[in-house]
């Protein structure tokens, strides 16, 4: 088995720094993690590449919700990807589906070709988990030249999806990297890697940080009612523990 790799899902430069300083191998840089992750600002990418010597994959996703985009949204995604690649992104995470929840082959092909023009990695994100026939989708992504699939095996979390993850790894792992994500933590990662044979895992290692200015008078900008005056961030202790577990496999 190859040496396992830990990718941390980040919502800001601060998260990237936390991941870098606590043992992560790579990051996926987003904004708005509470919406599942959207395209990050260019400044966050530039700052991350200047300050942290590690691979930075950037999300390209223009809005929350699903993955069937208008022509205008698609054009903007291509523009975003090009700009991010020109400024040092080591890969692009993206996903395109049709209204029938099938892989959008044309758009996926065009995005992969753009990414590969820059010699970077094309990562199909968890839109994959909304596809019913994952075998057909994986086979198509391999033919299109995608480098990696981020997936929970179509389940709510990786542990519930471990049988499908094992199947995907056994069936397709020689031709495309299977990156397991959703619910990966220091208590399950060793068992997950040993059971599935997957060598790359993805986690936000999330926690909450207080910012009391989120609410005042009759106004409240908190995005989680259960965690008022707080925002999500990567937790240094969680990253460190997870990195230790991954390196110990």
C-alpha positions as MATLAB code, in Angstrom:
seq = 'XXXXXXXXXXXXXXXXXXXXXXXXXXXXXXXXXXXXXXXXXXXXXXXXXXXXXXXXXXXXXXXXXXXXXXXXXXXXXXXXXXXXXXXXXXXXXXXXXXXXXXXXXXXXXXXXXXXXXXXXXXXXXXXXXXXXXXXXXXXXXXXXXXXXXXXXXXXXXXXXXXXXXXXXXXXXXXXXXXXXXXXXXXXXXXXXXXXXXXXXXXXXXXXXXXXXXXXXXXXXXXXXXXXXXXXXXXXXXXXXXXXXXXXXX';
ca = [
       0.000    0.000    0.000;
       1.166    3.527   -0.803;
       1.782    5.931    2.063;
      -1.626    7.334    3.053;
      -2.242   11.023    2.349;
      -4.354   13.476    4.356;
      -6.188   16.331    2.643;
      -7.864   18.993    4.789;
     -10.935   20.796    3.492;
     -10.353   24.497    4.213;
     -12.599   27.541    4.117;
      -9.946   30.235    4.442;
      -6.216   30.919    4.540;
      -6.377   30.511    8.311;
      -7.573   26.927    7.807;
      -4.788   26.293    5.285;
      -2.219   27.523    7.798;
      -3.705   25.270   10.483;
      -3.550   22.275    8.150;
       0.014   23.076    7.067;
       1.315   23.485   10.612;
      -0.294   20.295   11.916;
       0.693   17.594    9.463;
      -1.682   17.692    6.486;
      -0.280   16.656    3.110;
      -2.599   18.724    0.914;
      -5.547   21.095    1.223;
      -8.719   21.743   -0.718;
      -9.374   25.489   -0.514;
     -12.974   26.706   -0.535;
     -15.140   29.502    0.725;
     -18.506   29.033    2.475;
     -17.977   25.528    3.831;
     -21.392   25.750    5.496;
     -22.841   25.608    1.947;
     -20.729   22.597    1.040;
     -17.852   24.714   -0.247;
     -17.795   27.390   -2.952;
     -15.063   28.944   -5.104;
     -12.480   30.688   -2.882;
     -11.200   34.204   -3.390;
      -8.070   34.580   -5.482;
      -6.322   36.387   -2.626;
      -6.804   33.369   -0.337;
      -5.131   31.129   -2.918;
      -2.249   33.545   -3.552;
      -1.655   33.994    0.168;
      -1.794   30.238    0.786;
       0.750   29.530   -1.943;
       3.065   32.257   -0.639;
       2.925   31.202    3.010;
       2.468   27.418    2.972;
       4.646   25.013    1.015;
       2.029   22.397    0.209;
      -0.316   21.456   -2.653;
      -3.488   23.560   -2.776;
      -6.464   22.229   -4.726;
      -9.164   24.861   -5.205;
     -12.894   24.323   -5.385;
     -14.735   25.736   -8.391;
     -18.424   25.944   -7.512;
     -20.390   29.159   -8.104;
     -23.341   28.536   -5.785;
     -24.859   26.172   -3.261;
     -27.480   23.572   -4.076;
     -27.003   21.134   -6.917;
     -24.564   20.688   -9.761;
     -26.619   21.313  -12.908;
     -25.532   24.777  -13.975;
     -26.781   27.369  -16.430;
     -24.632   28.251  -19.425;
     -23.619   31.490  -17.704;
     -22.638   29.676  -14.497;
     -20.622   27.185  -16.521;
     -18.766   29.942  -18.365;
     -17.941   31.586  -15.042;
     -16.655   28.276  -13.661;
     -14.280   27.896  -16.600;
     -13.100   31.475  -16.099;
     -12.597   30.900  -12.367;
     -10.675   27.693  -13.010;
      -8.392   29.393  -15.526;
      -7.661   32.313  -13.187;
      -6.984   30.010  -10.225;
      -4.703   27.780  -12.299;
      -2.798   30.810  -13.579;
      -2.171   31.822   -9.970;
      -0.803   28.504   -8.769;
      -3.686   26.185   -7.932;
      -2.329   22.635   -7.911;
      -5.677   21.219   -8.929;
      -9.341   22.034   -9.372;
     -12.228   20.271   -7.611;
     -15.458   20.448   -9.597;
     -18.562   18.502  -10.557;
     -21.121   18.667  -13.362;
     -24.387   16.725  -13.460;
     -27.312   16.679  -15.862;
     -30.901   17.226  -14.725;
     -31.207   13.426  -14.652;
     -28.413   13.268  -12.025;
     -25.985   11.737  -14.472;
     -22.435   12.807  -15.238;
     -22.377   15.740  -17.653;
     -19.789   14.298  -20.012;
     -19.299   17.339  -22.244;
     -18.697   19.858  -19.472;
     -16.598   17.429  -17.458;
     -14.401   16.737  -20.493;
     -13.891   20.441  -21.153;
     -12.963   21.187  -17.544;
     -10.507   18.282  -17.372;
      -8.858   19.403  -20.605;
      -8.482   22.948  -19.264;
      -6.925   21.728  -16.015;
      -4.534   19.411  -17.823;
      -3.398   22.238  -20.104;
      -1.768   23.629  -16.952;
      -0.429   20.229  -15.888;
      -2.589   20.182  -12.748;
      -4.975   17.659  -11.173;
      -8.643   17.327  -12.122;
     -10.743   16.255   -9.134;
     -14.416   15.327   -9.480;
     -15.955   16.244   -6.132;
     -18.891   14.814   -4.178;
     -21.401   15.552   -6.910;
     -20.309   11.966   -7.637;
     -22.299   10.867   -4.583;
     -25.547   12.107   -6.139;
     -25.118    9.737   -9.108;
     -27.033    6.451   -8.883;
     -24.715    4.387  -11.099;
     -21.312    5.125   -9.630;
     -19.628    2.379  -11.635;
     -20.674    3.922  -14.924;
     -19.636    7.380  -13.708;
     -16.236    6.161  -12.496;
     -15.578    4.403  -15.794;
     -16.495    7.554  -17.711;
     -14.284    9.750  -15.510;
     -11.372    7.410  -16.141;
     -11.935    7.603  -19.899;
     -12.131   11.403  -19.688;
      -8.817   11.518  -17.826;
      -9.885   12.682  -14.357;
      -7.194   12.243  -11.731;
      -9.252   11.790   -8.586;
     -12.794   11.266   -7.235;
     -13.842   12.637   -3.840;
     -16.589   10.394   -2.489;
     -18.245    8.932    0.586;
     -19.383    5.953   -1.459;
     -22.788    7.552   -1.894;
     -23.517    7.369    1.834;
     -24.007   10.048    4.483;
     -20.469    9.379    5.718;
     -17.463    7.266    4.795;
     -18.046    4.624    7.426;
     -21.582    3.966    6.225;
     -20.228    3.939    2.671;
     -17.177    1.785    3.377;
     -18.383   -1.223    1.358;
     -18.940    0.914   -1.730;
     -15.628    2.696   -1.163;
     -13.887   -0.670   -1.019;
     -15.609   -1.685   -4.244;
     -14.602    1.540   -5.994;
     -11.008    1.161   -4.819;
     -10.775   -2.491   -5.861;
     -12.451   -1.918   -9.207;
     -10.993    1.431  -10.271;
      -8.210    2.402   -7.864;
      -5.460    1.462  -10.318;
      -6.808    3.917  -12.886;
      -8.067    6.808  -10.755;
      -7.430    7.894   -7.170;
     -10.357    7.378   -4.812;
     -10.332   10.077   -2.112;
     -12.585    9.182    0.822;
     -14.375   12.128    2.406;
     -17.243   12.920    4.798;
     -16.975   12.000    8.438;
     -13.297   11.006    8.412;
     -11.789   11.454   11.881;
      -9.040   10.134   14.124;
     -11.285    7.402   15.557;
     -12.182    5.741   12.257;
      -9.461    6.557    9.742;
      -7.193    3.566   10.421;
     -10.048    1.094   10.186;
     -11.332    2.838    7.067;
      -7.977    2.681    5.279;
      -7.374   -0.923    6.318;
     -10.855   -2.042    5.237;
     -11.076   -0.189    1.922;
      -7.443   -0.073    0.812;
      -7.912    3.619    0.007;
      -4.735    5.658    0.469;
      -6.107    9.226    0.452;
      -8.584   10.721    2.924;
     -10.288   14.116    3.179;
     -11.601   15.858    6.302;
     -12.480   19.365    7.460;
     -11.469   18.635   11.095;
     -13.982   21.339   11.850;
     -14.600   23.268   15.017;
     -16.214   26.579   15.926;
     -14.684   29.954   16.721;
     -16.533   32.776   18.426;
     -17.161   36.191   16.855;
     -19.672   38.092   18.972;
     -20.191   40.721   16.268;
     -22.376   38.300   14.287;
     -25.486   39.444   16.139;
     -26.773   42.704   17.505;
     -30.142   44.298   18.180;
     -32.679   42.413   16.032;
     -30.055   41.294   13.497;
     -28.266   37.928   13.500;
     -25.802   36.861   10.802;
     -24.957   33.522   12.461;
     -25.326   30.700    9.927;
     -26.029   27.951   12.463;
     -28.781   28.503   15.017;
     -27.169   25.994   17.343;
     -23.862   27.895   17.241;
     -24.783   31.567   17.392;
     -21.963   34.101   17.129;
     -19.646   31.392   15.795;
     -18.091   30.389   12.492;
     -16.581   27.127   11.303;
     -12.813   26.656   11.144;
     -10.216   23.901   11.090;
      -9.220   22.693   14.548;
      -5.459   22.337   15.036;
      -5.794   19.526   17.556;
      -8.113   17.529   15.311;
      -5.815   17.960   12.315;
      -2.801   16.880   14.366;
      -4.529   13.781   15.764;
      -5.847   12.771   12.355;
      -2.443   13.294   10.726;
      -0.840   11.114   13.401;
      -3.368    8.338   12.809;
      -2.947    8.496    9.032;
       0.849    8.423    9.248;
       0.659    5.454   11.610;
      -1.219    3.194    9.204;
];
